[in-house]
Each structure stands twice: as C-alpha cells, then as structure tokens.
Amino acid sequence: MAISSCRRGDIFYKALICSAITVTGYAILSVLYRNDPEIRIELSDLLFPIFCGLATIGLFCAAHSLRAHGDKGAVAWGFLSAGMLFFTLGDISWAILELILHQEPEASMADVFYLMYYPVFAAGILLLREMPQSRGERIKLLLDTGIIMISAALAFWAFLIEPTIMAGSENAILLAISLAYPVMDLVLFFALLLLLFRGLNSGEDERVPRQGPLLLLSFGISAGIIADIIYLQQTLNGTYSAGNLLDMGWLISYVFIGLSGALQTDIVNRSSFVCQPP
C-alpha cells in the first residue's frame, strides 16, 4: 500500500498539509499541558516514533520512485531512508523503556539505534551526486568547507566534547556514548556543509528541478543538529527536562526531512509523465 501510494502525484502537498496539522496540533497540546510534564513526556514518546516513521516513509518513497525510473540517486535516498529508520527504531526503543518498563537508563539499545542513524544518513548525503565543477570551483569549495569545518570542530570541542570529558562518567561505555553524540553531530554537520556548498544533481533529466528536495533536507538536518546541540548543552548543565519545547526541534526536523522525500517523489513521477511519448 505504501509503495503504490508513492506513485501518485501531489504527494508533497498532501504531506505538507498533514505536516502543518501535526506541528500545530503538537504545539497546542504542549501549551495545554505545559504544567503537566508527565503528559508531555507521554505525548512525545507516543507520537515521535510515528512522526519519524512517516519521515522514513517519505524518504523511502523517493528512493523507490528513483529506482523505478532507473536513477542512480535511488542509492543515496535509500541510505537516507535507512538512517531515518534507525532513528525511528531508537524512538520506539526509548518509548518502550520509558512508558512500558518505566526506565530511563543512561545507556540502552535506543542509543545504538540513534548512533547508527548518523553515519548511515551522512553516507546518504555524501552519495548525492554533484554537478560538474571546474578545478578552481572544487578548490574553493574545499577551502570554504575546510574553514567552516575547523571552526565548527573547535566550537564543538570547547562547548560539548571537552566538558563531556571533564564531567565524564567512571563507566567507560557511558563516557564513549556521551562523546559519540557530539562527534556524530560533527560528522553530520560536515555532510550538511557539502550539501549546502556544492551544486547537486539529484536526477538524470536536466529539466527536473533539483534544489527543492535538497533545501528541505538541509533544513531538516539543520533543525536536528541544533536540537541535538541544545539538548547536549542542557544535559551538561543539568537543566534538561524531558517533554519541553526542545522536542519541537526534532519534530520540525522530521517534518522537513519527510517533506524532502515527498517532493522528490513528485518531481520524479511528474518528470516521467511529462517525458512519456504520446
């Protein structure tokens, strides 16, 4: 059923309407239950696996459409959908731990799934094909990316990685997991830089618009990284509380990533329809 729905047109507009309703509804519920953190936590644990799962389906639809039309970009979108699937499994695992088992462990199977998301998703970004560039443009791209990446690495070290080491747990596994998140965010940030700075080719047909899905994907990745950074900083400062407005950051990330897949699917399907001979 999911695969057949990937072939229909106007998926993006339907997904956009559903996303607007989702974000608005979640925001209203958060305000209504702002004085009841337990209900907000339950809402997040129940709804976020669904939201993330829908984003995964959106990316999978893009990969399926591209593969059906023989486009090599299907591999990249397949990695993106696999990465989001890992994040969905992480959300599901955490919901089971918190809601059913009533546990909040410092390390769990959810961390395994969450950490798997970063390299797989970053691989998908790196597999997106770039437009041909001259040698001078490639050198400029490398210099620009390198400067920003070094600055970002220094900032991550000063504000996240070093404080995590200084406040590290005596348990080596817990310390490794705590350090893995900012390091993986840095890897994802590097992939995001490449996505933003290089011209990308997401389809075979030169008449197909390409930048829309990639811009939405960039917004989604950016929202997720920002939410991660704020979460890590609040955790280090001991000020994080589950179910607060920070959860909106991850929700927005899911929405934009899912919309990128929906738009990519519509673009491929419409291009194929237009290009068919009478």
Summary of the structure (lengths in Angstrom):
residues: 278
radius of gyration: 19.7
end to end distance: 28.8
largest distance: 69.9
contacts: 891
relative contact order: 0.16
helix: 79%
strand: 1%
